[in-house]
Amino acid sequence: MPYKLNPYHRGPIFDRLDYYEKNTGGGGAGQISNLSLIFCEEFTGDGGTTVFTLTGALENATFDTGSWLIPQIANTLPSHATNDSNKALYDSSNIFTKNRIQVVSIDGGTANVTLSHPPKLLETFKIWYWYTLKQTDILSSYYREEFVASMEGDISSGDIIAAQNVALNTTNFDDILSNADDTVQKAMDTLDDHTHTGLPIDPETHRLLDQLVHELDENHYQEYTYSGWRIDSCIVWNSVSKSVKIREFLYTYSGIRVQTEVMNQYDGTGTLVETLTFSYTYTGPRITSVDCVRS
């Protein structure tokens, strides 16, 4: 009987068999056409090679009747490369420079699989690909690992849309995704595996954080200067040694009234980074408005 598969547990493949048996007028699995499932083959990297050839040395099935044939490889359907634990495969152990390895293509004439990057030296890895059984093929010991579910889903192979027909837009993911992430599963895996490397914050964010921290909690030394009874300046230093200036307030007067207040903000090296100038307007003895300009 064609398409014989030893039971292991129910899943998308058996659901699909039941569907066709119930909707092709009876007669059992012999009436099913173009049943596709996922095969797995194992390889070992050499640190430089990106092309590996499928040979039919299957890790998850055995042909009892019929044989593995190159033309039956469904090379237009999604295929994947994983490590031997069925997790994402990378070309390096360095989290800052590593690249995730994807299957770029499978040649339908030679069964050559081209990967996006070479696997590491002596690393064992797997290539997962779709294969279309012939009517006379009989398999035994077919094993469908959990990883296969992410490729099968509950969709029949005839309903799968080729990824090249989908317009990709990765602009909202900070360039983490690329055109290699051409399925939802690949995109989710890449985002899940992405490691943020603590990029420097921009000057505007630094300004806000720096001033917030300095205003709330800061070990410092304050120095005041006077002209008679009037304060001319207040200088905030990092310590009593006054080696680095943090901030200073400079005052000018019109008579006895403060006319302007200039606040200079310095960075961690004591270099001036910005100035705030406050100009006061009075009505009689009272301040009625303040104009603040940042420069």
N, C-alpha and C positions, 0 to 999 in steps of 0.2 A: 504494500500500500504506500503510495507516495507521500512524502512529507511526514513520515513517521518520526515523532519526537518523544523520547522518553519523558514521562511526567516528572517535574521537579517542584513546581508550585504554579498556581495560576497567575497569569500576568498578561500583558498586552499581546503576546504571540498567541496564546491559547484563546484569549478573547477574540482575536481576529479569526482564528480557525473556526471557532463556534459560529461567528458571524457569517462566514462564507458557507459553512455547511447548512445553516438555517436559511440562507437567502439565495441558494443556487439550485433549488429544486430537489434537495436531498442528494443521496448518493455518496455522501461522505467527502473526505478531504481530497479524493481524486479529482474533483471538479474545480478545485482551487487553481487559479492561474496567477503567476508572478508573485508568489509568496517570498517576501524579503525579510531577512533577519540580519543580526549583527554578529560578525565574526571578530575574533581577536587573535593577533599574532604577536610574538615576543621577539625583541631585538636587543642588541647591546651596542651602545655608542662607543665611538673611538675619539671623540673630542673634535672631529673635523668634518665628518661625513654628514650630509643632509639628505641624501637619497638612499632609500632602503627598498628592497624588492619583496613584495608579498609572494609567498611560495605555497600557501595552503597548509602550512604547519600550524594547525589551529590549536589554540589553547582551550577553547570552550566547546568543541564539537568533534565528532568522528563520522566520516561517511561510511555507512554500512553498504549502501548501494549507490552507484554513481561516483563522481569524483569532483574535486575542486577544479574549476576552470576559470581562467582569466576573464573571458568574455562575460561571465556571470557577475563580476564585480560591479556593483552599482556606484560607479565613480562620480556620478553627478549628485549623489546624496551626501550629507555632512559626514565627515570622518574626524577622528580625534586621536591625539597622542597623549598618553598619561605615563606616570611612573609606575613601578610595579605594585604600588598601593592604590592605584586608580585615582591618584591626585594629580594636580597640575604638574607638568613637566617643564623644567627650566634648563637653560644652557650653562648656568653658573650657580654657585652657592652664595655669591656676594649679593646681598639684598639691594645694593645701590646700583649694580650694573647688570643684574640678571635679566634675561628675556624669556618670556613664556614661549614654549615651542608649540606651534600649531601645524596642522597638516595643510599645506598649501594646495596640493593636488595629488591625484592618483591617475597615472597614465593607463588608459583602458586597453592599450595594446601590449604593454610590457609589465604592468602591475608595479611599476616603480612609484614609490611614495616619496614626494618631495616635502621636506619639513622646512619651516621658516628659519630655524637655527639648529646647529649641530648639538646633539645630546652630549653630555659629559663623558669623558673617558671611562669605559667599563661600567657605565650605568645601564642597568636593565630597564627597558621600557616597553610599553605596549602600543600597538596601533589598532584602533577599532574602526571597522568599515562595514558598510552594507553589502550584502550579497544576495542575489536572486536565485532561489533554488529552481531546478528543473522539475518537471512533473514526475520523473522517475527517481529522483533523489530520495534516499532514506538516511536520516541522521540518527545517531544514538549519542547518549551522554552529552546532549547539548546543555550547556550551563549558562544561564543568563544572570550575570552579576548585577549588583545594584546600579553600577555605572550605566549599564545598558538602558535602564529605564529612562535616563535623561535623554537618550537618543531616540528611543521608541515612542515614549509617551503613550497615548492611546489613539494615535493617528495611523491609518493605513499608509503604506509606503507610497501609494499613488496620489495621496493628498499632500505630500510634503512639497513645499515651495522652495525652489532653488534660491540660495542666499543672494546670488547675484541679481535677482529680480527685486530685492528689497533696498530702498534708498536708506543709506546709513547717515546718521547725524550724531556725532560724538562731541559736539562743541560744548555741551553743558556738563561734561565729565572731566574738565581740566586736562584734556588730552591723555587721560588714562587709557581710554579705549582706542582701538585702531580698526582698520578695515578687516583685520584678521579675526576680530570678534564679531563674526557674521551670523551668529545665532544667539538666542537669549541665554542659553546655557554657557556659551563661551564668554559672553559679556559679564554674566553674574560671577563666573569663576575668576575672571580678571579683576573685577572690582573687589571681590572677596579677598583675593591674594595681594592686592595692592598695599604697599607699605609707604606711609608718608614719612618723608625724611627730614622733617623740621625745617622747611624752607624759611629764609629770613623774612621778617615782616617788613612791610613797606614803611617809608618815612612818616606818613600820616598816622598810621597805627602806632608807631613808636612814639610820636609826639603825644598822642592821647594817653597812652599808658604811662609814659615818663612823667607827665605833669600830674596825672592822677596819683601815682605813687608818691611823688615828691610832696604833694599837698597833704597827703594823709599820714604817711609813715616814713620818716627819713631821719637818720642820724646825721646831725649837721652842727655847724657853728655859725651864729649870726653876728655880724659886725655892723654897727651904726655910726654914721658921721653926721655932724651938726654944724650949722652956721648960727651961732648964738643959741637961741632956744628952738630953732627950726631943724627938723630932721631933713638932711639932704639925701641920704641914701640908706638902704638896708641891704647888705650883701650876705648871701647864704653860701657858706663854704662847706666842703666835704668834712672838714675837721678843724680843730684849733690850729693846725699847722698851715691852713689856708693854701693848700697845694692845688686844689681844683675848685673853680667857681661853679656853683650850681645855678644860682639865680640871683638877680639883683633888682632892687626897686629904686628908681631915681626920681626925685621930686623937684619941680620948679614952682615958684610962687608968684603971685601978683598981690603985693601987699602982704597981708597975713593969710591969704587964702591959697590953697594948693591949686595951681592952674593946670598942670599936667603931671601924670604919673607914668613913668616908663618902666615896664617890666621886661627884663632881658632873660631869656631862658638859654641855658648852656647844656651841651651834651656831656657824656661821661669823660671826655678828654678836656673839658673846659672851653670848648669852642662854641661861640654864639650860634644858635640855630634859629631863633625867632625872637621877635620883639612885639610886645603889645603896648600900645600907647593910649592912655586914657585922658581925654580932655574934658574938663569939668566946666559946666555953665551954672552960673548963680543968678538968683533973683533975690536981691537983698542979701541976707546972711545965709540963705539956704541954697543947697545944690538942687537944681531942677532937672538937669540932664547930664548924661555922660556919654561921650562918643568914643568908642573903642575901635582901634584900627590895628590889624595884625600885619606885620611886615617881616 
